[in-house]
Amino acid sequence: MHTHKPFSASAFIALVSCCCLVLLQSCSGKEDPVTGSWKLPGEPVSIDFSKNGDVTLTIDETVATGSFRRNEDNTLLVDMGNGEQPVLLSDDGNELRLSDRRDDRDIFLRSETAAIVDSAESTFMAGYQAKDCDSSIVLYTQAATMLEGIPSESGHLARAYNNRGICKEKNGDTEAAMADYTKAIEIDPRLEIAYGNRAWLHDKLGNKEAAAADYRKAAELGYTPAKQWLEEQKTNTAD
């Protein structure tokens, strides 16, 4: 029969210390969520964050190198030779701004996602340049599908729906056109042309109140044809 020696306090402390050391070493070697390749859609600008803390920024054929780290507040800091600057990584780890301003419109995406956005932009332009509405509808649908689920591209996604709505309206499918204009507005509530297009369609269908409401919103957002329509209504009322 084997007997077990009592586990001494000193041995316990030594074991805990060893485990803590291993844990700390493991945590310190954890890869930062920003690690990987990023690209600015539509621009020849990319940035790479390596596992060892190096940064490589490429603009056209110009390359600059630097480093990155996290401070005690977990703020991501990048130094490209002119001092450390805070940058913002989205909570989901899919969007990067090379500043600490959330209104910064230069949003880097993971390289593979940026490639999808660039492809969607090319598809959108092909839809815009197509010679018939049926082809445009197919291409705008493809562009919208590629842009779905990319928050920073909501404006482009809304325009794909808006333009598809125009084509559907030209094809006589007013119900589908109205749905596309409404979808565009839901995605980007500040897309003034979508309000204008929906207002025009409401007016054509005899929905005067709905048309007036959309014209007012479009004018509020700065859409010139809507402002002109409202002025004409004032003139007609005065007469």
DOFINU-30104 format. One record per residue (C-alpha): residue in one letter; x, y negated, z. Coordinates in Angstrom, 1 decimal. Example, Ala and Ser with C-alpha at 12.3 -4.5 7.8 and 13.67 -1.06 7.14 Angstrom:
<sites>
SITE   residuo       xx       yy       zz
SITE         A     12.3      4.5      7.8
SITE         S     13.7      1.1      7.1
</sites>
This chain:
<sites>
SITE   residuo       xx       yy       zz
SITE         M      0.0      0.0      0.0
SITE         H      1.4     -3.4     -1.0
SITE         T      1.3     -6.4      1.3
SITE         H      1.1    -10.0      0.1
SITE         K      3.3    -12.6      1.6
SITE         P      1.4    -15.7      2.7
SITE         F      1.5    -18.5      0.2
SITE         S      3.5    -21.3      1.8
SITE         A      2.5    -25.0      1.6
SITE         S      5.8    -25.9     -0.1
SITE         A      5.3    -23.3     -2.8
SITE         F      1.8    -24.6     -3.4
SITE         I      3.0    -28.2     -3.7
SITE         A      5.8    -27.0     -6.1
SITE         L      3.2    -25.2     -8.2
SITE         V      0.9    -28.2     -8.4
SITE         S      3.8    -30.5     -9.2
SITE         C      4.8    -28.2    -12.0
SITE         C      1.2    -28.0    -13.4
SITE         C      0.9    -31.8    -13.3
SITE         L      4.2    -32.2    -15.1
SITE         V      3.1    -29.9    -17.8
SITE         L     -0.2    -31.7    -18.1
SITE         L      1.5    -35.1    -18.3
SITE         Q      3.8    -33.9    -21.0
SITE         S      0.9    -32.4    -22.9
SITE         C     -1.1    -35.7    -22.7
SITE         S      1.9    -37.8    -23.6
SITE         G      2.4    -35.8    -26.8
SITE         K     -1.3    -36.1    -27.8
SITE         E     -1.7    -37.5    -31.3
SITE         D     -3.3    -40.9    -31.4
SITE         P     -6.7    -41.1    -33.3
SITE         V     -5.3    -43.7    -35.7
SITE         T     -2.7    -41.3    -37.0
SITE         G     -2.9    -40.6    -40.7
SITE         S     -3.3    -42.5    -44.0
SITE         W     -5.7    -45.5    -44.5
SITE         K     -6.6    -47.5    -47.6
SITE         L     -8.4    -50.8    -48.3
SITE         P    -11.1    -49.9    -50.8
SITE         G    -10.7    -51.6    -54.2
SITE         E     -7.3    -52.9    -53.3
SITE         P     -3.7    -51.5    -53.8
SITE         V     -3.2    -51.7    -50.0
SITE         S     -2.6    -48.7    -47.8
SITE         I     -1.2    -48.1    -44.3
SITE         D      0.2    -44.9    -42.7
SITE         F      0.5    -44.2    -39.0
SITE         S      2.9    -41.3    -38.2
SITE         K      2.7    -39.0    -35.2
SITE         N      6.0    -40.5    -33.8
SITE         G      4.7    -44.1    -33.7
SITE         D      5.9    -45.4    -37.0
SITE         V      3.8    -47.6    -39.4
SITE         T      4.2    -48.0    -43.1
SITE         L      2.3    -50.7    -44.9
SITE         T      2.2    -50.6    -48.7
SITE         I      0.9    -53.5    -50.9
SITE         D      1.3    -52.8    -54.6
SITE         E      4.9    -51.6    -54.6
SITE         T      6.1    -53.6    -51.6
SITE         V      6.7    -51.6    -48.5
SITE         A      7.0    -52.8    -44.9
SITE         T      7.7    -50.7    -41.8
SITE         G      7.0    -51.1    -38.1
SITE         S      5.7    -49.3    -35.1
SITE         F      2.5    -48.9    -33.0
SITE         R      1.6    -48.0    -29.4
SITE         R     -1.2    -48.2    -26.9
SITE         N     -0.9    -50.5    -23.9
SITE         E     -2.2    -49.8    -20.4
SITE         D     -5.7    -50.9    -21.5
SITE         N     -5.6    -48.5    -24.4
SITE         T     -5.5    -51.3    -26.9
SITE         L     -3.8    -50.3    -30.2
SITE         L     -0.8    -52.6    -30.8
SITE         V      1.1    -52.8    -34.1
SITE         D      4.5    -54.5    -34.6
SITE         M      5.5    -55.2    -38.2
SITE         G      8.5    -57.2    -37.2
SITE         N      6.7    -60.4    -36.0
SITE         G      5.6    -59.2    -32.6
SITE         E      2.9    -56.9    -31.4
SITE         Q     -0.6    -57.6    -32.7
SITE         P     -3.8    -55.9    -31.6
SITE         V     -5.8    -54.0    -34.2
SITE         L     -9.2    -52.4    -34.0
SITE         L    -10.1    -48.7    -34.6
SITE         S    -13.8    -48.0    -34.7
SITE         D    -15.3    -45.7    -32.0
SITE         D    -15.8    -42.9    -34.6
SITE         G    -12.2    -43.3    -35.8
SITE         N    -13.2    -43.9    -39.4
SITE         E    -12.7    -47.6    -39.8
SITE         L     -9.6    -49.8    -39.1
SITE         R     -9.2    -53.5    -39.0
SITE         L     -5.6    -54.9    -38.9
SITE         S     -6.8    -57.6    -36.4
SITE         D     -8.8    -57.7    -33.2
SITE         R    -11.8    -59.5    -34.9
SITE         R    -14.9    -57.4    -35.4
SITE         D    -16.0    -59.8    -38.1
SITE         D    -12.8    -59.1    -40.2
SITE         R    -14.1    -58.0    -43.6
SITE         D    -10.9    -56.2    -44.6
SITE         I    -11.8    -52.7    -43.4
SITE         F     -9.4    -49.9    -44.0
SITE         L    -11.0    -46.4    -44.4
SITE         R     -9.4    -43.0    -44.3
SITE         S     -7.7    -42.5    -47.6
SITE         E    -10.0    -39.8    -48.7
SITE         T    -13.1    -41.9    -47.8
SITE         A    -11.6    -44.9    -49.6
SITE         A    -11.2    -42.8    -52.7
SITE         I    -14.9    -42.0    -52.6
SITE         V    -15.8    -45.6    -52.2
SITE         D    -13.6    -46.6    -55.2
SITE         S    -15.2    -43.8    -57.3
SITE         A    -18.7    -45.1    -56.2
SITE         E    -17.8    -48.6    -57.3
SITE         S    -16.7    -47.3    -60.7
SITE         T    -20.0    -45.3    -61.0
SITE         F    -22.0    -48.4    -60.0
SITE         M    -20.3    -50.5    -62.7
SITE         A    -21.0    -47.8    -65.2
SITE         G    -24.6    -48.0    -64.3
SITE         Y    -24.6    -51.8    -64.6
SITE         Q    -23.1    -51.5    -68.1
SITE         A    -25.2    -48.6    -69.3
SITE         K    -27.3    -49.3    -72.4
SITE         D    -30.5    -47.7    -71.2
SITE         C    -32.3    -47.6    -67.8
SITE         D    -32.5    -43.8    -67.6
SITE         S    -28.7    -43.6    -67.6
SITE         S    -28.4    -46.5    -65.1
SITE         I    -30.8    -44.8    -62.7
SITE         V    -28.7    -41.6    -62.8
SITE         L    -25.5    -43.5    -62.2
SITE         Y    -26.9    -45.7    -59.4
SITE         T    -28.3    -42.6    -57.7
SITE         Q    -24.8    -41.0    -57.8
SITE         A    -23.2    -44.2    -56.4
SITE         A    -25.8    -44.3    -53.6
SITE         T    -25.2    -40.7    -52.7
SITE         M    -21.4    -41.3    -52.5
SITE         L    -21.9    -44.3    -50.2
SITE         E    -24.4    -42.8    -47.8
SITE         G    -23.0    -42.5    -44.3
SITE         I    -20.2    -45.1    -44.8
SITE         P    -21.2    -48.0    -42.5
SITE         S    -18.8    -50.6    -43.9
SITE         E    -20.3    -50.0    -47.4
SITE         S    -23.9    -50.7    -46.5
SITE         G    -23.9    -53.8    -48.7
SITE         H    -22.8    -51.9    -51.8
SITE         L    -25.2    -49.1    -50.9
SITE         A    -28.1    -51.6    -50.7
SITE         R    -27.2    -53.1    -54.1
SITE         A    -27.2    -49.6    -55.7
SITE         Y    -30.8    -49.2    -54.5
SITE         N    -31.8    -52.7    -55.6
SITE         N    -30.4    -52.2    -59.1
SITE         R    -32.0    -48.8    -59.4
SITE         G    -35.3    -50.4    -58.4
SITE         I    -34.9    -52.9    -61.2
SITE         C    -34.4    -50.1    -63.7
SITE         K    -37.4    -48.2    -62.4
SITE         E    -39.5    -51.3    -62.6
SITE         K    -38.5    -51.7    -66.2
SITE         N    -39.4    -48.1    -66.9
SITE         G    -42.9    -48.9    -65.5
SITE         D    -42.5    -46.9    -62.3
SITE         T    -43.6    -49.7    -59.9
SITE         E    -44.2    -47.5    -56.9
SITE         A    -40.6    -46.1    -57.0
SITE         A    -39.2    -49.6    -57.7
SITE         M    -41.0    -51.0    -54.7
SITE         A    -39.6    -48.1    -52.5
SITE         D    -36.1    -48.9    -53.8
SITE         Y    -36.3    -52.6    -53.0
SITE         T    -37.6    -51.8    -49.6
SITE         K    -34.8    -49.3    -49.0
SITE         A    -32.3    -51.9    -50.0
SITE         I    -33.7    -54.4    -47.5
SITE         E    -33.7    -51.8    -44.8
SITE         I    -30.1    -51.1    -45.4
SITE         D    -29.0    -54.7    -45.7
SITE         P    -31.6    -57.1    -44.3
SITE         R    -29.7    -60.1    -45.7
SITE         L    -29.7    -59.0    -49.4
SITE         E    -31.6    -61.9    -50.7
SITE         I    -32.0    -60.6    -54.3
SITE         A    -33.8    -57.5    -53.0
SITE         Y    -36.4    -59.7    -51.3
SITE         G    -36.7    -61.7    -54.5
SITE         N    -37.2    -58.6    -56.7
SITE         R    -39.8    -57.2    -54.3
SITE         A    -41.6    -60.6    -54.2
SITE         W    -41.7    -60.7    -58.0
SITE         L    -43.1    -57.1    -58.1
SITE         H    -45.7    -57.9    -55.4
SITE         D    -46.8    -61.0    -57.3
SITE         K    -47.1    -59.0    -60.6
SITE         L    -49.2    -56.4    -58.8
SITE         G    -51.5    -59.1    -57.3
SITE         N    -50.2    -58.8    -53.7
SITE         K    -50.0    -62.6    -53.2
SITE         E    -49.5    -62.7    -49.5
SITE         A    -46.8    -60.1    -49.5
SITE         A    -45.1    -61.9    -52.4
SITE         A    -45.2    -65.2    -50.6
SITE         A    -43.6    -63.7    -47.5
SITE         D    -40.8    -62.1    -49.5
SITE         Y    -40.2    -65.3    -51.5
SITE         R    -39.9    -67.3    -48.2
SITE         K    -37.4    -64.8    -46.8
SITE         A    -35.4    -64.8    -50.0
SITE         A    -35.4    -68.6    -50.0
SITE         E    -34.3    -68.6    -46.4
SITE         L    -31.3    -66.5    -47.4
SITE         G    -30.4    -68.9    -50.2
SITE         Y    -31.9    -67.2    -53.2
SITE         T    -32.4    -70.0    -55.7
SITE         P    -35.2    -68.5    -57.9
SITE         A    -37.2    -68.0    -54.7
SITE         K    -36.7    -71.7    -53.7
SITE         Q    -37.9    -72.7    -57.1
SITE         W    -41.0    -70.5    -56.8
SITE         L    -41.9    -72.1    -53.5
SITE         E    -41.4    -75.6    -54.9
SITE         E    -43.7    -74.7    -57.8
SITE         Q    -46.4    -73.5    -55.4
SITE         K    -46.2    -76.8    -53.5
SITE         T    -46.6    -78.7    -56.8
SITE         N    -49.5    -76.5    -57.9
SITE         T    -51.2    -76.9    -54.5
SITE         A    -50.8    -80.7    -54.7
SITE         D    -52.4    -80.8    -58.2
</sites>
